[in-house]
Amino acid sequence: HAVQRALVVSAVTTVLAGVTSQSFGQVLEEIIVTAERRETSLQQTPISVAVFSAEAMEFKGIETMEDVATFTPNLDIKGSRGSGNVSPTYQIRGLSGGAGATGERSAALYIDGVYMPRTSGPFMNVLGMERVEVLRGPQGTLFGRNSTGGAIRLFTEQPGPEEEGSMNLSLGNFDRADVNAMYNVPLGDTTYLRLQA
């Protein structure tokens, strides 16, 4: 009986080891961010970062920057006093800075690496974004003086060598109808054009 018991225990251990190796064999996709002005893995980045890929934004129904704030802890984007949604205020960890046309901001906004000193205009759509990074906490070392609260970095989808297009139509209550169309076409060997509306 002792030999049979040892064989059964050995067989069960072998089966469990095989199941365990298969379940741990699945690897999560590595998320690359540029929060330190260079490409690093999100897990290796020593900064509090919230990242949304294009797929994640589509899955969560994120259409505007205000929607990004809904899914990001410590980020609040709201209309400013007097002008409403025409001049939104970006606030990270309670820091938002001055208001008005000449007020300094404490939450820096970058689009494709270009600093946007003023946030006039309605809530920006996240149309054609590759990813959105929200860096929480002081970022002055890497992003300058107007990033005491943090930085919001938007990366648009870049044109590519493949000819492709897409169209999305959304219908909803209160006569809502949204159309989102994209067309990418190569103009030459190294020149590409991407249109999105």
C-alpha positions as CSV (number, residue, x, y, z in Angstrom):
1,H,0.0,0.0,0.0
2,A,2.8,2.4,0.7
3,V,4.2,2.0,-2.8
4,Q,0.7,2.6,-4.3
5,R,0.2,5.7,-2.2
6,A,3.6,7.0,-3.3
7,L,2.8,6.5,-6.9
8,V,-0.6,8.2,-6.6
9,V,1.0,11.2,-4.8
10,S,3.7,11.4,-7.5
11,A,1.1,11.3,-10.3
12,V,-1.1,14.0,-8.6
13,T,1.9,16.2,-8.0
14,T,3.0,15.8,-11.7
15,V,-0.5,16.7,-12.9
16,L,-0.8,19.7,-10.6
17,A,2.7,20.9,-11.7
18,G,1.6,20.7,-15.3
19,V,-1.6,22.6,-14.6
20,T,0.2,25.3,-12.6
21,S,2.9,25.8,-15.3
22,Q,0.1,26.2,-17.9
23,S,-1.9,28.7,-15.9
24,F,1.3,30.8,-15.1
25,G,2.4,30.5,-18.7
26,Q,0.0,33.2,-19.7
27,V,1.9,36.5,-19.8
28,L,0.2,39.9,-19.5
29,E,0.9,42.4,-22.3
30,E,3.7,44.8,-21.3
31,I,2.5,48.4,-21.2
32,I,5.2,50.9,-22.4
33,V,5.0,54.5,-21.2
34,T,7.2,57.6,-21.7
35,A,6.5,59.2,-18.4
36,E,10.3,59.7,-17.8
37,R,10.8,61.0,-21.4
38,R,12.0,57.6,-22.5
39,E,10.2,54.3,-23.1
40,T,9.9,52.2,-20.0
41,S,7.7,49.4,-18.8
42,L,4.8,50.7,-16.6
43,Q,5.8,48.3,-13.8
44,Q,9.4,49.7,-13.9
45,T,8.3,53.4,-13.9
46,P,8.7,55.0,-10.4
47,I,5.9,57.6,-11.0
48,S,2.2,57.3,-10.3
49,V,0.8,56.9,-13.9
50,A,-2.6,56.1,-15.2
51,V,-2.5,54.9,-18.9
52,F,-5.3,54.4,-21.3
53,S,-4.7,52.7,-24.7
54,A,-7.0,53.3,-27.7
55,E,-8.6,49.9,-27.0
56,A,-9.1,50.7,-23.3
57,M,-10.7,54.0,-24.1
58,E,-13.1,52.4,-26.7
59,F,-14.0,49.6,-24.2
60,K,-14.7,52.1,-21.4
61,G,-16.6,54.5,-23.7
62,I,-14.2,57.4,-23.1
63,E,-15.0,60.1,-25.7
64,T,-13.7,63.3,-24.0
65,M,-11.0,64.4,-21.5
66,E,-13.8,64.7,-19.0
67,D,-14.4,61.0,-19.4
68,V,-10.7,60.3,-18.8
69,A,-11.1,62.1,-15.5
70,T,-14.0,59.8,-14.6
71,F,-11.6,56.8,-14.7
72,T,-8.5,58.4,-13.2
73,P,-8.1,58.8,-9.5
74,N,-6.9,62.3,-8.4
75,L,-7.8,63.9,-11.7
76,D,-10.7,66.4,-12.0
77,I,-11.6,68.2,-15.2
78,K,-14.5,70.6,-15.0
79,G,-15.7,73.9,-16.4
80,S,-14.3,77.0,-14.9
81,R,-16.2,79.8,-13.1
82,G,-17.9,82.2,-15.4
83,S,-17.1,80.5,-18.7
84,G,-18.4,76.9,-18.1
85,N,-17.1,74.2,-20.4
86,V,-15.5,76.7,-22.8
87,S,-12.4,77.0,-20.6
88,P,-12.1,73.8,-18.5
89,T,-9.9,73.5,-15.4
90,Y,-7.5,70.6,-15.1
91,Q,-6.9,69.6,-11.5
92,I,-4.5,66.8,-10.3
93,R,-4.3,66.0,-6.6
94,G,-6.1,69.2,-5.7
95,L,-3.8,71.5,-7.6
96,S,-5.2,73.4,-10.5
97,G,-3.6,76.9,-10.6
98,G,-5.0,80.2,-11.7
99,A,-8.0,80.7,-14.0
100,G,-8.6,83.0,-16.9
101,A,-6.8,83.6,-20.1
102,T,-3.5,84.5,-18.4
103,G,-3.6,82.2,-15.3
104,E,-0.7,79.8,-14.8
105,R,-1.6,76.1,-14.7
106,S,-0.5,73.5,-12.2
107,A,-1.5,70.5,-14.4
108,A,0.5,70.5,-17.6
109,L,-1.2,69.4,-20.8
110,Y,0.9,68.0,-23.6
111,I,-0.2,66.8,-27.1
112,D,2.4,64.8,-28.9
113,G,5.1,66.3,-26.7
114,V,4.0,69.9,-27.3
115,Y,3.0,71.9,-24.2
116,M,-0.4,73.5,-24.4
117,P,-0.2,76.6,-22.1
118,R,-3.9,77.5,-22.4
119,T,-6.9,75.1,-22.2
120,S,-9.5,77.4,-23.9
121,G,-12.1,75.6,-25.9
122,P,-14.7,72.9,-24.9
123,F,-13.8,69.6,-23.4
124,M,-11.4,68.0,-25.9
125,N,-12.4,64.8,-27.6
126,V,-10.0,61.9,-27.5
127,L,-10.5,61.3,-31.2
128,G,-7.7,59.4,-32.8
129,M,-5.6,58.9,-29.7
130,E,-3.0,56.2,-29.4
131,R,-2.8,56.5,-25.7
132,V,-3.3,59.0,-22.8
133,E,-0.9,59.1,-19.8
134,V,-1.8,60.9,-16.6
135,L,1.2,61.5,-14.4
136,R,0.1,62.4,-10.8
137,G,2.3,64.4,-8.5
138,P,5.0,67.0,-9.1
139,Q,6.6,66.6,-12.6
140,G,8.8,69.8,-12.6
141,T,12.0,67.9,-13.2
142,L,10.9,66.4,-16.5
143,F,8.1,68.8,-17.6
144,G,8.8,72.3,-16.3
145,R,7.3,74.7,-13.9
146,N,3.6,74.4,-14.8
147,S,3.4,70.7,-13.7
148,T,3.3,71.0,-9.9
149,G,0.1,68.9,-9.7
150,G,1.1,66.6,-12.5
151,A,1.0,66.2,-16.3
152,I,-1.5,64.9,-18.8
153,R,0.1,63.6,-22.0
154,L,-1.9,62.8,-25.1
155,F,-0.4,60.8,-28.0
156,T,-2.3,60.8,-31.3
157,E,-2.2,57.9,-33.7
158,Q,0.4,58.5,-36.4
159,P,0.0,58.0,-40.1
160,G,1.3,54.7,-41.4
161,P,2.3,52.9,-44.7
162,E,-0.9,50.9,-45.0
163,E,-4.0,52.2,-46.7
164,E,-6.9,51.8,-44.3
165,G,-10.1,53.5,-43.2
166,S,-12.9,53.1,-40.7
167,M,-16.2,54.7,-39.8
168,N,-18.2,54.5,-36.5
169,L,-21.7,55.7,-36.1
170,S,-23.3,56.2,-32.6
171,L,-27.0,56.9,-32.1
172,G,-28.6,57.7,-28.8
173,N,-31.4,59.4,-26.9
174,F,-32.2,63.1,-27.3
175,D,-31.4,62.9,-31.1
176,R,-27.8,62.1,-30.5
177,A,-25.9,61.1,-33.7
178,D,-22.1,60.9,-33.8
179,V,-20.0,59.9,-36.8
180,N,-16.3,59.2,-36.5
181,A,-14.4,58.5,-39.7
182,M,-10.7,57.9,-40.4
183,Y,-8.7,57.4,-43.6
184,N,-5.0,56.6,-43.8
185,V,-3.2,56.6,-47.2
186,P,0.5,56.5,-48.2
187,L,1.5,59.4,-50.5
188,G,4.9,57.9,-51.2
189,D,7.6,55.6,-49.8
190,T,8.1,57.8,-46.7
191,T,5.1,60.2,-46.8
192,Y,1.8,59.3,-45.3
193,L,-1.5,61.1,-44.7
194,R,-4.0,60.4,-42.0
195,L,-7.4,62.2,-41.9
196,Q,-9.8,61.9,-39.0
197,A,-13.1,63.7,-38.3
